[in-house]
């Protein structure tokens, strides 16, 4: 999923999470080794992040694990 992850980053998508959070770990697992290409930040950088993971795409917040279909729909990036 390298190209998908790179595209998400290019489109300005940012994922805020916590290393100890099982849901952040689940989202990380979906990307596998390609996770390193995402713009990942610790949720503590933003006091307005209440749920991890939270994606910020085009200024809107998307809380919890997001499917590849949803991320694709929001950004126009394709996967697979």
Gaussian input, Z-matrix of N, CA and C with variables (Angstrom, degrees):
# hf/3-21g

backbone

0 1
 N
 C     1     B1
 C     2     B2     1     A1
 N     3     B3     2     A2     1     D1
 C     4     B4     3     A3     2     D2
 C     5     B5     4     A4     3     D3
 N     6     B6     5     A5     4     D4
 C     7     B7     6     A6     5     D5
 C     8     B8     7     A7     6     D6
 N     9     B9     8     A8     7     D7
 C    10    B10     9     A9     8     D8
 C    11    B11    10    A10     9     D9
 N    12    B12    11    A11    10    D10
 C    13    B13    12    A12    11    D11
 C    14    B14    13    A13    12    D12
 N    15    B15    14    A14    13    D13
 C    16    B16    15    A15    14    D14
 C    17    B17    16    A16    15    D15
 N    18    B18    17    A17    16    D16
 C    19    B19    18    A18    17    D17
 C    20    B20    19    A19    18    D18
 N    21    B21    20    A20    19    D19
 C    22    B22    21    A21    20    D20
 C    23    B23    22    A22    21    D21
 N    24    B24    23    A23    22    D22
 C    25    B25    24    A24    23    D23
 C    26    B26    25    A25    24    D24
 N    27    B27    26    A26    25    D25
 C    28    B28    27    A27    26    D26
 C    29    B29    28    A28    27    D27
 N    30    B30    29    A29    28    D28
 C    31    B31    30    A30    29    D29
 C    32    B32    31    A31    30    D30
 N    33    B33    32    A32    31    D31
 C    34    B34    33    A33    32    D32
 C    35    B35    34    A34    33    D33
 N    36    B36    35    A35    34    D34
 C    37    B37    36    A36    35    D35
 C    38    B38    37    A37    36    D36
 N    39    B39    38    A38    37    D37
 C    40    B40    39    A39    38    D38
 C    41    B41    40    A40    39    D39
 N    42    B42    41    A41    40    D40
 C    43    B43    42    A42    41    D41
 C    44    B44    43    A43    42    D42
 N    45    B45    44    A44    43    D43
 C    46    B46    45    A45    44    D44
 C    47    B47    46    A46    45    D45
 N    48    B48    47    A47    46    D46
 C    49    B49    48    A48    47    D47
 C    50    B50    49    A49    48    D48
 N    51    B51    50    A50    49    D49
 C    52    B52    51    A51    50    D50
 C    53    B53    52    A52    51    D51
 N    54    B54    53    A53    52    D52
 C    55    B55    54    A54    53    D53
 C    56    B56    55    A55    54    D54
 N    57    B57    56    A56    55    D55
 C    58    B58    57    A57    56    D56
 C    59    B59    58    A58    57    D57
 N    60    B60    59    A59    58    D58
 C    61    B61    60    A60    59    D59
 C    62    B62    61    A61    60    D60
 N    63    B63    62    A62    61    D61
 C    64    B64    63    A63    62    D62
 C    65    B65    64    A64    63    D63
 N    66    B66    65    A65    64    D64
 C    67    B67    66    A66    65    D65
 C    68    B68    67    A67    66    D66
 N    69    B69    68    A68    67    D67
 C    70    B70    69    A69    68    D68
 C    71    B71    70    A70    69    D69
 N    72    B72    71    A71    70    D70
 C    73    B73    72    A72    71    D71
 C    74    B74    73    A73    72    D72
 N    75    B75    74    A74    73    D73
 C    76    B76    75    A75    74    D74
 C    77    B77    76    A76    75    D75
 N    78    B78    77    A77    76    D76
 C    79    B79    78    A78    77    D77
 C    80    B80    79    A79    78    D78
 N    81    B81    80    A80    79    D79
 C    82    B82    81    A81    80    D80
 C    83    B83    82    A82    81    D81
 N    84    B84    83    A83    82    D82
 C    85    B85    84    A84    83    D83
 C    86    B86    85    A85    84    D84
 N    87    B87    86    A86    85    D85
 C    88    B88    87    A87    86    D86
 C    89    B89    88    A88    87    D87
 N    90    B90    89    A89    88    D88
 C    91    B91    90    A90    89    D89
 C    92    B92    91    A91    90    D90
 N    93    B93    92    A92    91    D91
 C    94    B94    93    A93    92    D92
 C    95    B95    94    A94    93    D93
 N    96    B96    95    A95    94    D94
 C    97    B97    96    A96    95    D95
 C    98    B98    97    A97    96    D96
 N    99    B99    98    A98    97    D97
 C   100   B100    99    A99    98    D98
 C   101   B101   100   A100    99    D99
 N   102   B102   101   A101   100   D100
 C   103   B103   102   A102   101   D101
 C   104   B104   103   A103   102   D102
 N   105   B105   104   A104   103   D103
 C   106   B106   105   A105   104   D104
 C   107   B107   106   A106   105   D105
 N   108   B108   107   A107   106   D106
 C   109   B109   108   A108   107   D107
 C   110   B110   109   A109   108   D108
 N   111   B111   110   A110   109   D109
 C   112   B112   111   A111   110   D110
 C   113   B113   112   A112   111   D111
 N   114   B114   113   A113   112   D112
 C   115   B115   114   A114   113   D113
 C   116   B116   115   A115   114   D114
 N   117   B117   116   A116   115   D115
 C   118   B118   117   A117   116   D116
 C   119   B119   118   A118   117   D117
 N   120   B120   119   A119   118   D118
 C   121   B121   120   A120   119   D119
 C   122   B122   121   A121   120   D120
 N   123   B123   122   A122   121   D121
 C   124   B124   123   A123   122   D122
 C   125   B125   124   A124   123   D123
 N   126   B126   125   A125   124   D124
 C   127   B127   126   A126   125   D125
 C   128   B128   127   A127   126   D126
 N   129   B129   128   A128   127   D127
 C   130   B130   129   A129   128   D128
 C   131   B131   130   A130   129   D129
 N   132   B132   131   A131   130   D130
 C   133   B133   132   A132   131   D131
 C   134   B134   133   A133   132   D132
 N   135   B135   134   A134   133   D133
 C   136   B136   135   A135   134   D134
 C   137   B137   136   A136   135   D135
 N   138   B138   137   A137   136   D136
 C   139   B139   138   A138   137   D137
 C   140   B140   139   A139   138   D138
 N   141   B141   140   A140   139   D139
 C   142   B142   141   A141   140   D140
 C   143   B143   142   A142   141   D141
 N   144   B144   143   A143   142   D142
 C   145   B145   144   A144   143   D143
 C   146   B146   145   A145   144   D144
 N   147   B147   146   A146   145   D145
 C   148   B148   147   A147   146   D146
 C   149   B149   148   A148   147   D147
 N   150   B150   149   A149   148   D148
 C   151   B151   150   A150   149   D149
 C   152   B152   151   A151   150   D150
 N   153   B153   152   A152   151   D151
 C   154   B154   153   A153   152   D152
 C   155   B155   154   A154   153   D153
 N   156   B156   155   A155   154   D154
 C   157   B157   156   A156   155   D155
 C   158   B158   157   A157   156   D156
 N   159   B159   158   A158   157   D157
 C   160   B160   159   A159   158   D158
 C   161   B161   160   A160   159   D159
 N   162   B162   161   A161   160   D160
 C   163   B163   162   A162   161   D161
 C   164   B164   163   A163   162   D162
 N   165   B165   164   A164   163   D163
 C   166   B166   165   A165   164   D164
 C   167   B167   166   A166   165   D165
 N   168   B168   167   A167   166   D166
 C   169   B169   168   A168   167   D167
 C   170   B170   169   A169   168   D168
 N   171   B171   170   A170   169   D169
 C   172   B172   171   A171   170   D170
 C   173   B173   172   A172   171   D171
 N   174   B174   173   A173   172   D172
 C   175   B175   174   A174   173   D173
 C   176   B176   175   A175   174   D174
 N   177   B177   176   A176   175   D175
 C   178   B178   177   A177   176   D176
 C   179   B179   178   A178   177   D177
 N   180   B180   179   A179   178   D178
 C   181   B181   180   A180   179   D179
 C   182   B182   181   A181   180   D180
 N   183   B183   182   A182   181   D181
 C   184   B184   183   A183   182   D182
 C   185   B185   184   A184   183   D183
 N   186   B186   185   A185   184   D184
 C   187   B187   186   A186   185   D185
 C   188   B188   187   A187   186   D186
 N   189   B189   188   A188   187   D187
 C   190   B190   189   A189   188   D188
 C   191   B191   190   A190   189   D189
 N   192   B192   191   A191   190   D190
 C   193   B193   192   A192   191   D191
 C   194   B194   193   A193   192   D192
 N   195   B195   194   A194   193   D193
 C   196   B196   195   A195   194   D194
 C   197   B197   196   A196   195   D195
 N   198   B198   197   A197   196   D196
 C   199   B199   198   A198   197   D197
 C   200   B200   199   A199   198   D198
 N   201   B201   200   A200   199   D199
 C   202   B202   201   A201   200   D200
 C   203   B203   202   A202   201   D201
 N   204   B204   203   A203   202   D202
 C   205   B205   204   A204   203   D203
 C   206   B206   205   A205   204   D204
 N   207   B207   206   A206   205   D205
 C   208   B208   207   A207   206   D206
 C   209   B209   208   A208   207   D207
 N   210   B210   209   A209   208   D208
 C   211   B211   210   A210   209   D209
 C   212   B212   211   A211   210   D210
 N   213   B213   212   A212   211   D211
 C   214   B214   213   A213   212   D212
 C   215   B215   214   A214   213   D213
 N   216   B216   215   A215   214   D214
 C   217   B217   216   A216   215   D215
 C   218   B218   217   A217   216   D216
 N   219   B219   218   A218   217   D217
 C   220   B220   219   A219   218   D218
 C   221   B221   220   A220   219   D219
 N   222   B222   221   A221   220   D220
 C   223   B223   222   A222   221   D221
 C   224   B224   223   A223   222   D222
 N   225   B225   224   A224   223   D223
 C   226   B226   225   A225   224   D224
 C   227   B227   226   A226   225   D225
 N   228   B228   227   A227   226   D226
 C   229   B229   228   A228   227   D227
 C   230   B230   229   A229   228   D228
 N   231   B231   230   A230   229   D229
 C   232   B232   231   A231   230   D230
 C   233   B233   232   A232   231   D231
 N   234   B234   233   A233   232   D232
 C   235   B235   234   A234   233   D233
 C   236   B236   235   A235   234   D234
 N   237   B237   236   A236   235   D235
 C   238   B238   237   A237   236   D236
 C   239   B239   238   A238   237   D237

   B1=1.4634
   B2=1.5254
   B3=1.3428
   B4=1.4661
   B5=1.5289
   B6=1.3269
   B7=1.4644
   B8=1.5339
   B9=1.3172
   B10=1.4657
   B11=1.5244
   B12=1.3278
   B13=1.4691
   B14=1.5238
   B15=1.3282
   B16=1.4729
   B17=1.5299
   B18=1.3268
   B19=1.4669
   B20=1.5299
   B21=1.3255
   B22=1.4676
   B23=1.5305
   B24=1.3227
   B25=1.4702
   B26=1.5265
   B27=1.3381
   B28=1.4622
   B29=1.5321
   B30=1.3269
   B31=1.4679
   B32=1.5294
   B33=1.3369
   B34=1.4613
   B35=1.5157
   B36=1.3305
   B37=1.4650
   B38=1.5277
   B39=1.3199
   B40=1.4592
   B41=1.5223
   B42=1.3347
   B43=1.4646
   B44=1.5259
   B45=1.3179
   B46=1.4648
   B47=1.5173
   B48=1.3209
   B49=1.4488
   B50=1.5090
   B51=1.3268
   B52=1.4637
   B53=1.5232
   B54=1.3135
   B55=1.4655
   B56=1.5240
   B57=1.3214
   B58=1.4678
   B59=1.5267
   B60=1.3187
   B61=1.4682
   B62=1.5299
   B63=1.3287
   B64=1.4688
   B65=1.5229
   B66=1.3257
   B67=1.4610
   B68=1.5321
   B69=1.3368
   B70=1.4631
   B71=1.5242
   B72=1.3312
   B73=1.4645
   B74=1.5281
   B75=1.3367
   B76=1.4648
   B77=1.5287
   B78=1.3438
   B79=1.4628
   B80=1.5267
   B81=1.3183
   B82=1.4679
   B83=1.5285
   B84=1.3284
   B85=1.4572
   B86=1.5193
   B87=1.3212
   B88=1.4631
   B89=1.5297
   B90=1.3287
   B91=1.4621
   B92=1.5284
   B93=1.3253
   B94=1.4601
   B95=1.5181
   B96=1.3374
   B97=1.4666
   B98=1.5290
   B99=1.3145
   B100=1.4708
   B101=1.5259
   B102=1.3308
   B103=1.4682
   B104=1.5305
   B105=1.3326
   B106=1.4696
   B107=1.5255
   B108=1.3276
   B109=1.4630
   B110=1.5242
   B111=1.3316
   B112=1.4687
   B113=1.5199
   B114=1.3188
   B115=1.4617
   B116=1.5302
   B117=1.3504
   B118=1.4682
   B119=1.5136
   B120=1.3140
   B121=1.4654
   B122=1.5208
   B123=1.3150
   B124=1.4629
   B125=1.5247
   B126=1.3418
   B127=1.4724
   B128=1.5213
   B129=1.3382
   B130=1.4677
   B131=1.5312
   B132=1.3386
   B133=1.4667
   B134=1.5273
   B135=1.3312
   B136=1.4675
   B137=1.5189
   B138=1.3173
   B139=1.4662
   B140=1.5278
   B141=1.3358
   B142=1.4646
   B143=1.5383
   B144=1.3241
   B145=1.4678
   B146=1.5273
   B147=1.3155
   B148=1.4707
   B149=1.5243
   B150=1.3398
   B151=1.4589
   B152=1.5251
   B153=1.3333
   B154=1.4566
   B155=1.5161
   B156=1.3222
   B157=1.4609
   B158=1.5241
   B159=1.3116
   B160=1.4666
   B161=1.5232
   B162=1.3155
   B163=1.4592
   B164=1.5231
   B165=1.3154
   B166=1.4567
   B167=1.5271
   B168=1.3219
   B169=1.4606
   B170=1.5269
   B171=1.3139
   B172=1.4771
   B173=1.5245
   B174=1.3244
   B175=1.4553
   B176=1.5208
   B177=1.3322
   B178=1.4580
   B179=1.5219
   B180=1.3378
   B181=1.4586
   B182=1.5288
   B183=1.3226
   B184=1.4676
   B185=1.5180
   B186=1.3304
   B187=1.4663
   B188=1.5222
   B189=1.3154
   B190=1.4589
   B191=1.5242
   B192=1.3135
   B193=1.4618
   B194=1.5238
   B195=1.3144
   B196=1.4648
   B197=1.5242
   B198=1.3183
   B199=1.4601
   B200=1.5258
   B201=1.3229
   B202=1.4619
   B203=1.5252
   B204=1.3381
   B205=1.4652
   B206=1.5245
   B207=1.3244
   B208=1.4722
   B209=1.5259
   B210=1.3280
   B211=1.4651
   B212=1.5251
   B213=1.3156
   B214=1.4561
   B215=1.5331
   B216=1.3299
   B217=1.4676
   B218=1.5317
   B219=1.3358
   B220=1.4674
   B221=1.5193
   B222=1.3385
   B223=1.4653
   B224=1.5276
   B225=1.3136
   B226=1.4577
   B227=1.5137
   B228=1.3303
   B229=1.4641
   B230=1.5340
   B231=1.3328
   B232=1.4625
   B233=1.5179
   B234=1.3112
   B235=1.4620
   B236=1.5193
   B237=1.3203
   B238=1.4697
   B239=1.4914
   A1=112.95
   A2=115.42
   A3=119.75
   A4=111.92
   A5=116.56
   A6=119.97
   A7=111.43
   A8=116.73
   A9=121.22
   A10=110.13
   A11=116.15
   A12=120.95
   A13=111.06
   A14=116.70
   A15=120.51
   A16=110.58
   A17=115.96
   A18=120.30
   A19=110.57
   A20=116.88
   A21=120.32
   A22=109.97
   A23=115.63
   A24=119.75
   A25=110.45
   A26=116.51
   A27=120.52
   A28=111.94
   A29=116.64
   A30=121.65
   A31=111.85
   A32=116.86
   A33=120.95
   A34=115.08
   A35=117.73
   A36=120.50
   A37=109.48
   A38=115.86
   A39=121.83
   A40=107.76
   A41=115.94
   A42=119.99
   A43=108.28
   A44=114.72
   A45=121.97
   A46=107.45
   A47=116.30
   A48=119.55
   A49=111.55
   A50=114.03
   A51=122.10
   A52=107.50
   A53=116.24
   A54=120.25
   A55=112.42
   A56=117.42
   A57=121.10
   A58=113.15
   A59=117.52
   A60=122.15
   A61=110.88
   A62=116.68
   A63=119.68
   A64=111.93
   A65=117.48
   A66=120.54
   A67=111.05
   A68=116.53
   A69=120.38
   A70=108.99
   A71=117.10
   A72=121.37
   A73=111.25
   A74=116.14
   A75=120.50
   A76=110.31
   A77=116.82
   A78=120.31
   A79=110.06
   A80=116.96
   A81=121.98
   A82=109.88
   A83=116.33
   A84=121.58
   A85=112.90
   A86=117.01
   A87=121.03
   A88=110.75
   A89=116.52
   A90=121.25
   A91=112.43
   A92=116.68
   A93=120.16
   A94=111.00
   A95=115.95
   A96=121.24
   A97=111.93
   A98=117.72
   A99=121.37
   A100=112.61
   A101=117.13
   A102=120.81
   A103=111.09
   A104=116.10
   A105=120.33
   A106=112.59
   A107=117.75
   A108=120.96
   A109=112.94
   A110=117.32
   A111=120.54
   A112=110.64
   A113=115.47
   A114=120.96
   A115=106.15
   A116=115.82
   A117=121.56
   A118=109.18
   A119=115.41
   A120=120.78
   A121=109.38
   A122=114.86
   A123=119.83
   A124=109.04
   A125=114.78
   A126=120.18
   A127=112.51
   A128=117.45
   A129=120.26
   A130=112.01
   A131=117.38
   A132=120.30
   A133=112.07
   A134=115.90
   A135=120.54
   A136=110.13
   A137=118.37
   A138=120.00
   A139=113.47
   A140=117.43
   A141=119.74
   A142=112.38
   A143=118.13
   A144=121.63
   A145=107.73
   A146=116.04
   A147=120.83
   A148=112.74
   A149=116.93
   A150=122.61
   A151=108.27
   A152=116.60
   A153=118.91
   A154=109.74
   A155=117.31
   A156=124.99
   A157=111.60
   A158=115.36
   A159=122.08
   A160=107.68
   A161=115.44
   A162=121.67
   A163=107.96
   A164=116.65
   A165=120.98
   A166=106.26
   A167=114.88
   A168=122.13
   A169=107.32
   A170=115.12
   A171=121.41
   A172=111.73
   A173=115.84
   A174=120.88
   A175=115.84
   A176=117.18
   A177=120.88
   A178=110.22
   A179=114.44
   A180=121.26
   A181=110.13
   A182=115.76
   A183=122.43
   A184=106.79
   A185=115.04
   A186=120.72
   A187=111.43
   A188=114.79
   A189=125.25
   A190=112.22
   A191=115.60
   A192=121.73
   A193=109.39
   A194=116.16
   A195=121.99
   A196=109.31
   A197=116.03
   A198=120.45
   A199=109.50
   A200=116.05
   A201=120.13
   A202=110.04
   A203=116.53
   A204=120.01
   A205=111.06
   A206=116.81
   A207=121.45
   A208=110.45
   A209=116.64
   A210=120.16
   A211=110.55
   A212=116.46
   A213=121.94
   A214=110.71
   A215=115.47
   A216=121.85
   A217=111.00
   A218=116.67
   A219=121.55
   A220=113.38
   A221=117.04
   A222=120.22
   A223=114.01
   A224=117.60
   A225=120.87
   A226=113.16
   A227=116.85
   A228=121.36
   A229=109.02
   A230=116.11
   A231=119.65
   A232=109.89
   A233=115.70
   A234=122.28
   A235=108.76
   A236=114.31
   A237=119.04
   A238=115.20
   D1=22.49
   D2=-177.10
   D3=-56.27
   D4=-50.08
   D5=-176.41
   D6=-64.93
   D7=-38.17
   D8=177.77
   D9=-61.58
   D10=-48.05
   D11=-179.53
   D12=-63.27
   D13=-42.23
   D14=178.45
   D15=-62.87
   D16=-41.54
   D17=179.53
   D18=-62.58
   D19=-43.44
   D20=179.11
   D21=-57.88
   D22=-44.50
   D23=179.62
   D24=-63.98
   D25=-44.08
   D26=179.24
   D27=-60.44
   D28=-33.22
   D29=-179.95
   D30=-80.44
   D31=-2.17
   D32=176.72
   D33=89.78
   D34=9.90
   D35=178.07
   D36=-70.41
   D37=133.08
   D38=178.64
   D39=-125.56
   D40=133.28
   D41=175.43
   D42=-108.16
   D43=126.70
   D44=175.74
   D45=-105.75
   D46=129.42
   D47=-178.83
   D48=-149.56
   D49=-170.95
   D50=177.47
   D51=-137.46
   D52=131.78
   D53=-176.64
   D54=-59.49
   D55=-28.53
   D56=-178.35
   D57=-85.54
   D58=-7.73
   D59=-174.82
   D60=-83.23
   D61=125.95
   D62=-178.01
   D63=-65.58
   D64=-27.58
   D65=179.72
   D66=-76.10
   D67=-37.94
   D68=172.96
   D69=-61.91
   D70=-42.82
   D71=178.84
   D72=-62.92
   D73=-36.93
   D74=177.32
   D75=-63.81
   D76=-45.79
   D77=179.06
   D78=-63.42
   D79=-41.88
   D80=177.75
   D81=-59.71
   D82=-41.96
   D83=-179.40
   D84=-63.66
   D85=-32.59
   D86=178.98
   D87=-62.93
   D88=-34.89
   D89=-179.26
   D90=-88.77
   D91=-20.34
   D92=-178.81
   D93=58.50
   D94=-136.21
   D95=-177.55
   D96=-64.33
   D97=-20.18
   D98=-178.93
   D99=-74.32
   D100=-10.83
   D101=-179.52
   D102=-55.97
   D103=-31.38
   D104=-177.49
   D105=-61.92
   D106=-18.99
   D107=-179.75
   D108=-86.59
   D109=-10.54
   D110=178.88
   D111=-78.31
   D112=159.06
   D113=172.07
   D114=-87.45
   D115=93.74
   D116=-177.33
   D117=-105.47
   D118=133.48
   D119=178.07
   D120=-135.72
   D121=152.27
   D122=177.37
   D123=-72.91
   D124=136.40
   D125=-176.71
   D126=-59.12
   D127=-24.35
   D128=-176.95
   D129=-67.01
   D130=-13.34
   D131=177.01
   D132=-70.30
   D133=-20.94
   D134=-176.74
   D135=-127.37
   D136=109.84
   D137=-179.83
   D138=-64.74
   D139=-16.50
   D140=-179.63
   D141=-84.92
   D142=-1.76
   D143=176.01
   D144=-86.64
   D145=116.33
   D146=-176.63
   D147=-107.84
   D148=-20.24
   D149=-175.72
   D150=-129.24
   D151=137.71
   D152=176.03
   D153=-117.31
   D154=140.84
   D155=-6.34
   D156=-78.25
   D157=156.58
   D158=170.67
   D159=-127.41
   D160=127.39
   D161=173.66
   D162=-94.14
   D163=139.24
   D164=170.23
   D165=-115.61
   D166=116.59
   D167=-177.67
   D168=-131.81
   D169=122.09
   D170=-178.58
   D171=52.89
   D172=39.00
   D173=176.27
   D174=80.08
   D175=-0.96
   D176=-179.96
   D177=-106.27
   D178=147.57
   D179=-177.78
   D180=-96.73
   D181=132.60
   D182=176.27
   D183=-125.49
   D184=103.92
   D185=-175.05
   D186=-84.72
   D187=150.32
   D188=177.22
   D189=78.81
   D190=177.25
   D191=-179.68
   D192=-62.02
   D193=131.89
   D194=179.05
   D195=-109.34
   D196=138.45
   D197=177.90
   D198=-73.16
   D199=158.82
   D200=175.80
   D201=-60.99
   D202=-36.51
   D203=178.23
   D204=-59.69
   D205=-44.55
   D206=-179.45
   D207=-66.14
   D208=-45.48
   D209=179.71
   D210=-62.41
   D211=-38.79
   D212=177.99
   D213=-64.04
   D214=-44.64
   D215=179.34
   D216=-60.84
   D217=-40.10
   D218=-176.21
   D219=-75.46
   D220=-26.28
   D221=-171.46
   D222=-117.14
   D223=-19.85
   D224=-173.85
   D225=83.46
   D226=0.77
   D227=177.70
   D228=-77.21
   D229=145.17
   D230=179.16
   D231=-113.46
   D232=156.68
   D233=-179.44
   D234=-135.07
   D235=165.72
   D236=173.72
   D237=87.77

